[in-house]
Amino acid sequence: MAKKEPTFEEKLMELEGLVRKMESGSLPLSEALASYEAGMKLSKKLTEELSAAEKRMLELSGGQIVPMEDAP
């Protein structure tokens, strides 16, 4: 069975957890470096997903992103 791709929200929560661990200052250098590398990969994936969502929104709205409160 194929492994299910985590959702955007799950990846964001994972990134936030990595940041909390690194900010605690309690990680050994090797673990901090591994966490930083994992965080950078997650950040890149999240940015790509956001860019794709923005592109799709622009396509659906005819080139303009309309604030939700102004949507028909």
LUMLUMDREN-2810 file (N, C-alpha, C; in Angstrom, 1 decimal):
<atoms>
<atom><aa>M</aa><ch>A</ch><at>N</at><xx>0.8</xx><yy>-1.2</yy><zz>0.0</zz></atom>
<atom><aa>M</aa><ch>A</ch><at>CA</at><xx>0.0</xx><yy>0.0</yy><zz>0.0</zz></atom>
<atom><aa>M</aa><ch>A</ch><at>C</at><xx>0.9</xx><yy>1.3</yy><zz>0.0</zz></atom>
<atom><aa>A</aa><ch>A</ch><at>N</at><xx>0.6</xx><yy>2.2</yy><zz>-0.9</zz></atom>
<atom><aa>A</aa><ch>A</ch><at>CA</at><xx>1.3</xx><yy>3.4</yy><zz>-1.0</zz></atom>
<atom><aa>A</aa><ch>A</ch><at>C</at><xx>1.2</xx><yy>4.3</yy><zz>0.3</zz></atom>
<atom><aa>K</aa><ch>A</ch><at>N</at><xx>2.2</xx><yy>5.0</yy><zz>0.7</zz></atom>
<atom><aa>K</aa><ch>A</ch><at>CA</at><xx>2.2</xx><yy>5.9</yy><zz>1.8</zz></atom>
<atom><aa>K</aa><ch>A</ch><at>C</at><xx>1.4</xx><yy>7.1</yy><zz>1.5</zz></atom>
<atom><aa>K</aa><ch>A</ch><at>N</at><xx>0.5</xx><yy>7.5</yy><zz>2.3</zz></atom>
<atom><aa>K</aa><ch>A</ch><at>CA</at><xx>-0.3</xx><yy>8.7</yy><zz>2.1</zz></atom>
<atom><aa>K</aa><ch>A</ch><at>C</at><xx>0.5</xx><yy>10.0</yy><zz>2.3</zz></atom>
<atom><aa>E</aa><ch>A</ch><at>N</at><xx>0.4</xx><yy>10.9</yy><zz>1.3</zz></atom>
<atom><aa>E</aa><ch>A</ch><at>CA</at><xx>1.1</xx><yy>12.2</yy><zz>1.4</zz></atom>
<atom><aa>E</aa><ch>A</ch><at>C</at><xx>0.4</xx><yy>13.0</yy><zz>2.5</zz></atom>
<atom><aa>P</aa><ch>A</ch><at>N</at><xx>1.2</xx><yy>13.6</yy><zz>3.4</zz></atom>
<atom><aa>P</aa><ch>A</ch><at>CA</at><xx>0.6</xx><yy>14.4</yy><zz>4.5</zz></atom>
<atom><aa>P</aa><ch>A</ch><at>C</at><xx>0.0</xx><yy>15.6</yy><zz>3.9</zz></atom>
<atom><aa>T</aa><ch>A</ch><at>N</at><xx>-1.1</xx><yy>16.1</yy><zz>4.6</zz></atom>
<atom><aa>T</aa><ch>A</ch><at>CA</at><xx>-1.8</xx><yy>17.3</yy><zz>4.1</zz></atom>
<atom><aa>T</aa><ch>A</ch><at>C</at><xx>-0.9</xx><yy>18.5</yy><zz>4.3</zz></atom>
<atom><aa>F</aa><ch>A</ch><at>N</at><xx>-1.3</xx><yy>19.6</yy><zz>3.8</zz></atom>
<atom><aa>F</aa><ch>A</ch><at>CA</at><xx>-0.6</xx><yy>20.9</yy><zz>4.0</zz></atom>
<atom><aa>F</aa><ch>A</ch><at>C</at><xx>-0.6</xx><yy>21.2</yy><zz>5.5</zz></atom>
<atom><aa>E</aa><ch>A</ch><at>N</at><xx>-1.7</xx><yy>21.0</yy><zz>6.1</zz></atom>
<atom><aa>E</aa><ch>A</ch><at>CA</at><xx>-1.8</xx><yy>21.3</yy><zz>7.6</zz></atom>
<atom><aa>E</aa><ch>A</ch><at>C</at><xx>-0.9</xx><yy>20.4</yy><zz>8.4</zz></atom>
<atom><aa>E</aa><ch>A</ch><at>N</at><xx>-0.8</xx><yy>19.2</yy><zz>8.0</zz></atom>
<atom><aa>E</aa><ch>A</ch><at>CA</at><xx>0.1</xx><yy>18.2</yy><zz>8.8</zz></atom>
<atom><aa>E</aa><ch>A</ch><at>C</at><xx>1.5</xx><yy>18.6</yy><zz>8.6</zz></atom>
<atom><aa>K</aa><ch>A</ch><at>N</at><xx>1.9</xx><yy>19.0</yy><zz>7.4</zz></atom>
<atom><aa>K</aa><ch>A</ch><at>CA</at><xx>3.3</xx><yy>19.5</yy><zz>7.1</zz></atom>
<atom><aa>K</aa><ch>A</ch><at>C</at><xx>3.6</xx><yy>20.7</yy><zz>7.9</zz></atom>
<atom><aa>L</aa><ch>A</ch><at>N</at><xx>2.6</xx><yy>21.7</yy><zz>7.9</zz></atom>
<atom><aa>L</aa><ch>A</ch><at>CA</at><xx>2.8</xx><yy>22.9</yy><zz>8.7</zz></atom>
<atom><aa>L</aa><ch>A</ch><at>C</at><xx>3.0</xx><yy>22.6</yy><zz>10.2</zz></atom>
<atom><aa>M</aa><ch>A</ch><at>N</at><xx>2.2</xx><yy>21.7</yy><zz>10.7</zz></atom>
<atom><aa>M</aa><ch>A</ch><at>CA</at><xx>2.3</xx><yy>21.3</yy><zz>12.1</zz></atom>
<atom><aa>M</aa><ch>A</ch><at>C</at><xx>3.7</xx><yy>20.7</yy><zz>12.4</zz></atom>
<atom><aa>E</aa><ch>A</ch><at>N</at><xx>4.1</xx><yy>19.9</yy><zz>11.5</zz></atom>
<atom><aa>E</aa><ch>A</ch><at>CA</at><xx>5.5</xx><yy>19.2</yy><zz>11.6</zz></atom>
<atom><aa>E</aa><ch>A</ch><at>C</at><xx>6.6</xx><yy>20.3</yy><zz>11.6</zz></atom>
<atom><aa>L</aa><ch>A</ch><at>N</at><xx>6.5</xx><yy>21.3</yy><zz>10.7</zz></atom>
<atom><aa>L</aa><ch>A</ch><at>CA</at><xx>7.4</xx><yy>22.4</yy><zz>10.7</zz></atom>
<atom><aa>L</aa><ch>A</ch><at>C</at><xx>7.4</xx><yy>23.2</yy><zz>12.0</zz></atom>
<atom><aa>E</aa><ch>A</ch><at>N</at><xx>6.2</xx><yy>23.5</yy><zz>12.5</zz></atom>
<atom><aa>E</aa><ch>A</ch><at>CA</at><xx>6.1</xx><yy>24.2</yy><zz>13.7</zz></atom>
<atom><aa>E</aa><ch>A</ch><at>C</at><xx>6.8</xx><yy>23.4</yy><zz>14.9</zz></atom>
<atom><aa>G</aa><ch>A</ch><at>N</at><xx>6.6</xx><yy>22.1</yy><zz>14.9</zz></atom>
<atom><aa>G</aa><ch>A</ch><at>CA</at><xx>7.2</xx><yy>21.3</yy><zz>15.9</zz></atom>
<atom><aa>G</aa><ch>A</ch><at>C</at><xx>8.7</xx><yy>21.3</yy><zz>15.8</zz></atom>
<atom><aa>L</aa><ch>A</ch><at>N</at><xx>9.2</xx><yy>21.3</yy><zz>14.6</zz></atom>
<atom><aa>L</aa><ch>A</ch><at>CA</at><xx>10.7</xx><yy>21.3</yy><zz>14.4</zz></atom>
<atom><aa>L</aa><ch>A</ch><at>C</at><xx>11.2</xx><yy>22.7</yy><zz>14.9</zz></atom>
<atom><aa>V</aa><ch>A</ch><at>N</at><xx>10.5</xx><yy>23.7</yy><zz>14.6</zz></atom>
<atom><aa>V</aa><ch>A</ch><at>CA</at><xx>11.0</xx><yy>25.1</yy><zz>15.0</zz></atom>
<atom><aa>V</aa><ch>A</ch><at>C</at><xx>11.0</xx><yy>25.2</yy><zz>16.6</zz></atom>
<atom><aa>R</aa><ch>A</ch><at>N</at><xx>9.9</xx><yy>24.7</yy><zz>17.2</zz></atom>
<atom><aa>R</aa><ch>A</ch><at>CA</at><xx>9.9</xx><yy>24.7</yy><zz>18.7</zz></atom>
<atom><aa>R</aa><ch>A</ch><at>C</at><xx>11.0</xx><yy>23.9</yy><zz>19.3</zz></atom>
<atom><aa>K</aa><ch>A</ch><at>N</at><xx>11.3</xx><yy>22.7</yy><zz>18.7</zz></atom>
<atom><aa>K</aa><ch>A</ch><at>CA</at><xx>12.5</xx><yy>22.0</yy><zz>19.3</zz></atom>
<atom><aa>K</aa><ch>A</ch><at>C</at><xx>13.8</xx><yy>22.7</yy><zz>19.1</zz></atom>
<atom><aa>M</aa><ch>A</ch><at>N</at><xx>14.0</xx><yy>23.3</yy><zz>17.9</zz></atom>
<atom><aa>M</aa><ch>A</ch><at>CA</at><xx>15.2</xx><yy>24.1</yy><zz>17.7</zz></atom>
<atom><aa>M</aa><ch>A</ch><at>C</at><xx>15.3</xx><yy>25.3</yy><zz>18.6</zz></atom>
<atom><aa>E</aa><ch>A</ch><at>N</at><xx>14.2</xx><yy>26.0</yy><zz>18.8</zz></atom>
<atom><aa>E</aa><ch>A</ch><at>CA</at><xx>14.2</xx><yy>27.2</yy><zz>19.6</zz></atom>
<atom><aa>E</aa><ch>A</ch><at>C</at><xx>14.4</xx><yy>26.9</yy><zz>21.1</zz></atom>
<atom><aa>S</aa><ch>A</ch><at>N</at><xx>14.1</xx><yy>25.6</yy><zz>21.5</zz></atom>
<atom><aa>S</aa><ch>A</ch><at>CA</at><xx>14.3</xx><yy>25.2</yy><zz>22.9</zz></atom>
<atom><aa>S</aa><ch>A</ch><at>C</at><xx>15.8</xx><yy>25.3</yy><zz>23.3</zz></atom>
<atom><aa>G</aa><ch>A</ch><at>N</at><xx>16.6</xx><yy>25.1</yy><zz>22.3</zz></atom>
<atom><aa>G</aa><ch>A</ch><at>CA</at><xx>18.1</xx><yy>25.1</yy><zz>22.6</zz></atom>
<atom><aa>G</aa><ch>A</ch><at>C</at><xx>18.6</xx><yy>23.8</yy><zz>23.3</zz></atom>
<atom><aa>S</aa><ch>A</ch><at>N</at><xx>17.8</xx><yy>22.8</yy><zz>23.4</zz></atom>
<atom><aa>S</aa><ch>A</ch><at>CA</at><xx>18.2</xx><yy>21.6</yy><zz>24.0</zz></atom>
<atom><aa>S</aa><ch>A</ch><at>C</at><xx>18.7</xx><yy>20.5</yy><zz>23.1</zz></atom>
<atom><aa>L</aa><ch>A</ch><at>N</at><xx>18.6</xx><yy>20.7</yy><zz>21.8</zz></atom>
<atom><aa>L</aa><ch>A</ch><at>CA</at><xx>19.1</xx><yy>19.7</yy><zz>20.9</zz></atom>
<atom><aa>L</aa><ch>A</ch><at>C</at><xx>20.6</xx><yy>19.7</yy><zz>20.7</zz></atom>
<atom><aa>P</aa><ch>A</ch><at>N</at><xx>21.2</xx><yy>18.6</yy><zz>20.6</zz></atom>
<atom><aa>P</aa><ch>A</ch><at>CA</at><xx>22.6</xx><yy>18.5</yy><zz>20.3</zz></atom>
<atom><aa>P</aa><ch>A</ch><at>C</at><xx>22.8</xx><yy>19.0</yy><zz>18.9</zz></atom>
<atom><aa>L</aa><ch>A</ch><at>N</at><xx>24.0</xx><yy>19.5</yy><zz>18.6</zz></atom>
<atom><aa>L</aa><ch>A</ch><at>CA</at><xx>24.2</xx><yy>20.1</yy><zz>17.3</zz></atom>
<atom><aa>L</aa><ch>A</ch><at>C</at><xx>23.8</xx><yy>19.2</yy><zz>16.1</zz></atom>
<atom><aa>S</aa><ch>A</ch><at>N</at><xx>24.1</xx><yy>18.0</yy><zz>16.1</zz></atom>
<atom><aa>S</aa><ch>A</ch><at>CA</at><xx>23.8</xx><yy>17.1</yy><zz>15.0</zz></atom>
<atom><aa>S</aa><ch>A</ch><at>C</at><xx>22.2</xx><yy>17.0</yy><zz>14.8</zz></atom>
<atom><aa>E</aa><ch>A</ch><at>N</at><xx>21.5</xx><yy>16.9</yy><zz>15.9</zz></atom>
<atom><aa>E</aa><ch>A</ch><at>CA</at><xx>20.0</xx><yy>16.9</yy><zz>15.8</zz></atom>
<atom><aa>E</aa><ch>A</ch><at>C</at><xx>19.5</xx><yy>18.2</yy><zz>15.4</zz></atom>
<atom><aa>A</aa><ch>A</ch><at>N</at><xx>20.1</xx><yy>19.3</yy><zz>15.8</zz></atom>
<atom><aa>A</aa><ch>A</ch><at>CA</at><xx>19.6</xx><yy>20.6</yy><zz>15.4</zz></atom>
<atom><aa>A</aa><ch>A</ch><at>C</at><xx>19.8</xx><yy>20.8</yy><zz>13.9</zz></atom>
<atom><aa>L</aa><ch>A</ch><at>N</at><xx>21.0</xx><yy>20.3</yy><zz>13.4</zz></atom>
<atom><aa>L</aa><ch>A</ch><at>CA</at><xx>21.2</xx><yy>20.4</yy><zz>12.0</zz></atom>
<atom><aa>L</aa><ch>A</ch><at>C</at><xx>20.3</xx><yy>19.6</yy><zz>11.2</zz></atom>
<atom><aa>A</aa><ch>A</ch><at>N</at><xx>20.0</xx><yy>18.4</yy><zz>11.7</zz></atom>
<atom><aa>A</aa><ch>A</ch><at>CA</at><xx>19.0</xx><yy>17.5</yy><zz>11.0</zz></atom>
<atom><aa>A</aa><ch>A</ch><at>C</at><xx>17.6</xx><yy>18.1</yy><zz>11.0</zz></atom>
<atom><aa>S</aa><ch>A</ch><at>N</at><xx>17.3</xx><yy>18.7</yy><zz>12.1</zz></atom>
<atom><aa>S</aa><ch>A</ch><at>CA</at><xx>16.0</xx><yy>19.4</yy><zz>12.2</zz></atom>
<atom><aa>S</aa><ch>A</ch><at>C</at><xx>15.9</xx><yy>20.6</yy><zz>11.3</zz></atom>
<atom><aa>Y</aa><ch>A</ch><at>N</at><xx>17.0</xx><yy>21.3</yy><zz>11.2</zz></atom>
<atom><aa>Y</aa><ch>A</ch><at>CA</at><xx>17.0</xx><yy>22.5</yy><zz>10.3</zz></atom>
<atom><aa>Y</aa><ch>A</ch><at>C</at><xx>16.9</xx><yy>22.0</yy><zz>8.8</zz></atom>
<atom><aa>E</aa><ch>A</ch><at>N</at><xx>17.6</xx><yy>21.0</yy><zz>8.5</zz></atom>
<atom><aa>E</aa><ch>A</ch><at>CA</at><xx>17.5</xx><yy>20.4</yy><zz>7.1</zz></atom>
<atom><aa>E</aa><ch>A</ch><at>C</at><xx>16.1</xx><yy>20.0</yy><zz>6.8</zz></atom>
<atom><aa>A</aa><ch>A</ch><at>N</at><xx>15.5</xx><yy>19.2</yy><zz>7.7</zz></atom>
<atom><aa>A</aa><ch>A</ch><at>CA</at><xx>14.1</xx><yy>18.8</yy><zz>7.5</zz></atom>
<atom><aa>A</aa><ch>A</ch><at>C</at><xx>13.1</xx><yy>19.9</yy><zz>7.4</zz></atom>
<atom><aa>G</aa><ch>A</ch><at>N</at><xx>13.4</xx><yy>21.0</yy><zz>8.2</zz></atom>
<atom><aa>G</aa><ch>A</ch><at>CA</at><xx>12.5</xx><yy>22.1</yy><zz>8.2</zz></atom>
<atom><aa>G</aa><ch>A</ch><at>C</at><xx>12.6</xx><yy>22.9</yy><zz>6.9</zz></atom>
<atom><aa>M</aa><ch>A</ch><at>N</at><xx>13.8</xx><yy>23.0</yy><zz>6.4</zz></atom>
<atom><aa>M</aa><ch>A</ch><at>CA</at><xx>14.0</xx><yy>23.7</yy><zz>5.1</zz></atom>
<atom><aa>M</aa><ch>A</ch><at>C</at><xx>13.3</xx><yy>22.9</yy><zz>4.0</zz></atom>
<atom><aa>K</aa><ch>A</ch><at>N</at><xx>13.3</xx><yy>21.6</yy><zz>4.0</zz></atom>
<atom><aa>K</aa><ch>A</ch><at>CA</at><xx>12.6</xx><yy>20.8</yy><zz>3.0</zz></atom>
<atom><aa>K</aa><ch>A</ch><at>C</at><xx>11.1</xx><yy>21.0</yy><zz>3.1</zz></atom>
<atom><aa>L</aa><ch>A</ch><at>N</at><xx>10.6</xx><yy>20.9</yy><zz>4.4</zz></atom>
<atom><aa>L</aa><ch>A</ch><at>CA</at><xx>9.2</xx><yy>21.2</yy><zz>4.6</zz></atom>
<atom><aa>L</aa><ch>A</ch><at>C</at><xx>8.8</xx><yy>22.6</yy><zz>4.1</zz></atom>
<atom><aa>S</aa><ch>A</ch><at>N</at><xx>9.6</xx><yy>23.5</yy><zz>4.4</zz></atom>
<atom><aa>S</aa><ch>A</ch><at>CA</at><xx>9.3</xx><yy>24.9</yy><zz>4.1</zz></atom>
<atom><aa>S</aa><ch>A</ch><at>C</at><xx>9.2</xx><yy>25.1</yy><zz>2.5</zz></atom>
<atom><aa>K</aa><ch>A</ch><at>N</at><xx>10.1</xx><yy>24.4</yy><zz>1.8</zz></atom>
<atom><aa>K</aa><ch>A</ch><at>CA</at><xx>10.0</xx><yy>24.4</yy><zz>0.4</zz></atom>
<atom><aa>K</aa><ch>A</ch><at>C</at><xx>8.8</xx><yy>23.8</yy><zz>-0.2</zz></atom>
<atom><aa>K</aa><ch>A</ch><at>N</at><xx>8.4</xx><yy>22.6</yy><zz>0.4</zz></atom>
<atom><aa>K</aa><ch>A</ch><at>CA</at><xx>7.2</xx><yy>22.0</yy><zz>0.0</zz></atom>
<atom><aa>K</aa><ch>A</ch><at>C</at><xx>5.9</xx><yy>22.9</yy><zz>0.2</zz></atom>
<atom><aa>L</aa><ch>A</ch><at>N</at><xx>5.9</xx><yy>23.5</yy><zz>1.4</zz></atom>
<atom><aa>L</aa><ch>A</ch><at>CA</at><xx>4.8</xx><yy>24.3</yy><zz>1.8</zz></atom>
<atom><aa>L</aa><ch>A</ch><at>C</at><xx>4.7</xx><yy>25.5</yy><zz>0.8</zz></atom>
<atom><aa>T</aa><ch>A</ch><at>N</at><xx>5.8</xx><yy>26.1</yy><zz>0.6</zz></atom>
<atom><aa>T</aa><ch>A</ch><at>CA</at><xx>5.8</xx><yy>27.3</yy><zz>-0.3</zz></atom>
<atom><aa>T</aa><ch>A</ch><at>C</at><xx>5.3</xx><yy>26.9</yy><zz>-1.7</zz></atom>
<atom><aa>E</aa><ch>A</ch><at>N</at><xx>5.8</xx><yy>25.7</yy><zz>-2.2</zz></atom>
<atom><aa>E</aa><ch>A</ch><at>CA</at><xx>5.3</xx><yy>25.2</yy><zz>-3.5</zz></atom>
<atom><aa>E</aa><ch>A</ch><at>C</at><xx>3.8</xx><yy>25.0</yy><zz>-3.5</zz></atom>
<atom><aa>E</aa><ch>A</ch><at>N</at><xx>3.3</xx><yy>24.4</yy><zz>-2.5</zz></atom>
<atom><aa>E</aa><ch>A</ch><at>CA</at><xx>1.8</xx><yy>24.2</yy><zz>-2.4</zz></atom>
<atom><aa>E</aa><ch>A</ch><at>C</at><xx>1.1</xx><yy>25.5</yy><zz>-2.4</zz></atom>
<atom><aa>L</aa><ch>A</ch><at>N</at><xx>1.6</xx><yy>26.5</yy><zz>-1.6</zz></atom>
<atom><aa>L</aa><ch>A</ch><at>CA</at><xx>0.9</xx><yy>27.8</yy><zz>-1.5</zz></atom>
<atom><aa>L</aa><ch>A</ch><at>C</at><xx>0.9</xx><yy>28.5</yy><zz>-2.9</zz></atom>
<atom><aa>S</aa><ch>A</ch><at>N</at><xx>2.0</xx><yy>28.4</yy><zz>-3.6</zz></atom>
<atom><aa>S</aa><ch>A</ch><at>CA</at><xx>2.1</xx><yy>29.0</yy><zz>-4.9</zz></atom>
<atom><aa>S</aa><ch>A</ch><at>C</at><xx>1.2</xx><yy>28.3</yy><zz>-5.9</zz></atom>
<atom><aa>A</aa><ch>A</ch><at>N</at><xx>1.1</xx><yy>27.0</yy><zz>-5.8</zz></atom>
<atom><aa>A</aa><ch>A</ch><at>CA</at><xx>0.1</xx><yy>26.3</yy><zz>-6.7</zz></atom>
<atom><aa>A</aa><ch>A</ch><at>C</at><xx>-1.3</xx><yy>26.7</yy><zz>-6.4</zz></atom>
<atom><aa>A</aa><ch>A</ch><at>N</at><xx>-1.6</xx><yy>26.8</yy><zz>-5.1</zz></atom>
<atom><aa>A</aa><ch>A</ch><at>CA</at><xx>-3.0</xx><yy>27.2</yy><zz>-4.7</zz></atom>
<atom><aa>A</aa><ch>A</ch><at>C</at><xx>-3.3</xx><yy>28.6</yy><zz>-5.2</zz></atom>
<atom><aa>E</aa><ch>A</ch><at>N</at><xx>-2.3</xx><yy>29.5</yy><zz>-5.0</zz></atom>
<atom><aa>E</aa><ch>A</ch><at>CA</at><xx>-2.5</xx><yy>30.9</yy><zz>-5.5</zz></atom>
<atom><aa>E</aa><ch>A</ch><at>C</at><xx>-2.7</xx><yy>30.9</yy><zz>-7.0</zz></atom>
<atom><aa>K</aa><ch>A</ch><at>N</at><xx>-1.9</xx><yy>30.2</yy><zz>-7.8</zz></atom>
<atom><aa>K</aa><ch>A</ch><at>CA</at><xx>-2.1</xx><yy>30.1</yy><zz>-9.2</zz></atom>
<atom><aa>K</aa><ch>A</ch><at>C</at><xx>-3.5</xx><yy>29.6</yy><zz>-9.6</zz></atom>
<atom><aa>R</aa><ch>A</ch><at>N</at><xx>-3.9</xx><yy>28.6</yy><zz>-8.9</zz></atom>
<atom><aa>R</aa><ch>A</ch><at>CA</at><xx>-5.3</xx><yy>28.0</yy><zz>-9.2</zz></atom>
<atom><aa>R</aa><ch>A</ch><at>C</at><xx>-6.3</xx><yy>29.0</yy><zz>-8.9</zz></atom>
<atom><aa>M</aa><ch>A</ch><at>N</at><xx>-6.2</xx><yy>29.8</yy><zz>-7.7</zz></atom>
<atom><aa>M</aa><ch>A</ch><at>CA</at><xx>-7.2</xx><yy>30.8</yy><zz>-7.4</zz></atom>
<atom><aa>M</aa><ch>A</ch><at>C</at><xx>-7.2</xx><yy>31.9</yy><zz>-8.5</zz></atom>
<atom><aa>L</aa><ch>A</ch><at>N</at><xx>-6.0</xx><yy>32.3</yy><zz>-9.0</zz></atom>
<atom><aa>L</aa><ch>A</ch><at>CA</at><xx>-6.0</xx><yy>33.3</yy><zz>-10.0</zz></atom>
<atom><aa>L</aa><ch>A</ch><at>C</at><xx>-6.7</xx><yy>32.8</yy><zz>-11.3</zz></atom>
<atom><aa>E</aa><ch>A</ch><at>N</at><xx>-6.5</xx><yy>31.5</yy><zz>-11.6</zz></atom>
<atom><aa>E</aa><ch>A</ch><at>CA</at><xx>-7.1</xx><yy>30.9</yy><zz>-12.8</zz></atom>
<atom><aa>E</aa><ch>A</ch><at>C</at><xx>-8.6</xx><yy>30.9</yy><zz>-12.6</zz></atom>
<atom><aa>L</aa><ch>A</ch><at>N</at><xx>-9.1</xx><yy>30.5</yy><zz>-11.5</zz></atom>
<atom><aa>L</aa><ch>A</ch><at>CA</at><xx>-10.5</xx><yy>30.5</yy><zz>-11.2</zz></atom>
<atom><aa>L</aa><ch>A</ch><at>C</at><xx>-11.2</xx><yy>31.8</yy><zz>-11.1</zz></atom>
<atom><aa>S</aa><ch>A</ch><at>N</at><xx>-10.5</xx><yy>32.8</yy><zz>-10.7</zz></atom>
<atom><aa>S</aa><ch>A</ch><at>CA</at><xx>-11.0</xx><yy>34.2</yy><zz>-10.6</zz></atom>
<atom><aa>S</aa><ch>A</ch><at>C</at><xx>-10.8</xx><yy>35.1</yy><zz>-11.8</zz></atom>
<atom><aa>G</aa><ch>A</ch><at>N</at><xx>-10.2</xx><yy>34.5</yy><zz>-12.8</zz></atom>
<atom><aa>G</aa><ch>A</ch><at>CA</at><xx>-10.0</xx><yy>35.3</yy><zz>-14.0</zz></atom>
<atom><aa>G</aa><ch>A</ch><at>C</at><xx>-8.8</xx><yy>36.3</yy><zz>-13.8</zz></atom>
<atom><aa>G</aa><ch>A</ch><at>N</at><xx>-7.9</xx><yy>36.0</yy><zz>-13.0</zz></atom>
<atom><aa>G</aa><ch>A</ch><at>CA</at><xx>-6.7</xx><yy>36.8</yy><zz>-12.8</zz></atom>
<atom><aa>G</aa><ch>A</ch><at>C</at><xx>-6.7</xx><yy>37.7</yy><zz>-11.6</zz></atom>
<atom><aa>Q</aa><ch>A</ch><at>N</at><xx>-7.8</xx><yy>37.7</yy><zz>-10.9</zz></atom>
<atom><aa>Q</aa><ch>A</ch><at>CA</at><xx>-7.9</xx><yy>38.6</yy><zz>-9.7</zz></atom>
<atom><aa>Q</aa><ch>A</ch><at>C</at><xx>-8.2</xx><yy>37.7</yy><zz>-8.5</zz></atom>
<atom><aa>I</aa><ch>A</ch><at>N</at><xx>-7.5</xx><yy>37.9</yy><zz>-7.4</zz></atom>
<atom><aa>I</aa><ch>A</ch><at>CA</at><xx>-7.9</xx><yy>37.2</yy><zz>-6.2</zz></atom>
<atom><aa>I</aa><ch>A</ch><at>C</at><xx>-8.8</xx><yy>38.2</yy><zz>-5.4</zz></atom>
<atom><aa>V</aa><ch>A</ch><at>N</at><xx>-10.0</xx><yy>37.7</yy><zz>-5.2</zz></atom>
<atom><aa>V</aa><ch>A</ch><at>CA</at><xx>-11.0</xx><yy>38.5</yy><zz>-4.6</zz></atom>
<atom><aa>V</aa><ch>A</ch><at>C</at><xx>-11.1</xx><yy>38.2</yy><zz>-3.1</zz></atom>
<atom><aa>P</aa><ch>A</ch><at>N</at><xx>-11.1</xx><yy>39.1</yy><zz>-2.2</zz></atom>
<atom><aa>P</aa><ch>A</ch><at>CA</at><xx>-11.2</xx><yy>38.8</yy><zz>-0.7</zz></atom>
<atom><aa>P</aa><ch>A</ch><at>C</at><xx>-12.5</xx><yy>38.1</yy><zz>-0.5</zz></atom>
<atom><aa>M</aa><ch>A</ch><at>N</at><xx>-12.6</xx><yy>37.2</yy><zz>0.4</zz></atom>
<atom><aa>M</aa><ch>A</ch><at>CA</at><xx>-13.8</xx><yy>36.3</yy><zz>0.7</zz></atom>
<atom><aa>M</aa><ch>A</ch><at>C</at><xx>-15.0</xx><yy>37.2</yy><zz>1.0</zz></atom>
<atom><aa>E</aa><ch>A</ch><at>N</at><xx>-14.8</xx><yy>38.3</yy><zz>1.7</zz></atom>
<atom><aa>E</aa><ch>A</ch><at>CA</at><xx>-16.0</xx><yy>39.1</yy><zz>2.1</zz></atom>
<atom><aa>E</aa><ch>A</ch><at>C</at><xx>-16.5</xx><yy>39.8</yy><zz>0.9</zz></atom>
<atom><aa>D</aa><ch>A</ch><at>N</at><xx>-15.7</xx><yy>39.9</yy><zz>-0.2</zz></atom>
<atom><aa>D</aa><ch>A</ch><at>CA</at><xx>-16.2</xx><yy>40.6</yy><zz>-1.4</zz></atom>
<atom><aa>D</aa><ch>A</ch><at>C</at><xx>-16.7</xx><yy>39.6</yy><zz>-2.5</zz></atom>
<atom><aa>A</aa><ch>A</ch><at>N</at><xx>-16.5</xx><yy>38.3</yy><zz>-2.2</zz></atom>
<atom><aa>A</aa><ch>A</ch><at>CA</at><xx>-16.9</xx><yy>37.3</yy><zz>-3.2</zz></atom>
<atom><aa>A</aa><ch>A</ch><at>C</at><xx>-18.5</xx><yy>37.3</yy><zz>-3.4</zz></atom>
<atom><aa>P</aa><ch>A</ch><at>N</at><xx>-18.9</xx><yy>37.0</yy><zz>-4.6</zz></atom>
<atom><aa>P</aa><ch>A</ch><at>CA</at><xx>-20.4</xx><yy>37.0</yy><zz>-4.8</zz></atom>
<atom><aa>P</aa><ch>A</ch><at>C</at><xx>-21.0</xx><yy>35.8</yy><zz>-4.1</zz></atom>
</atoms>
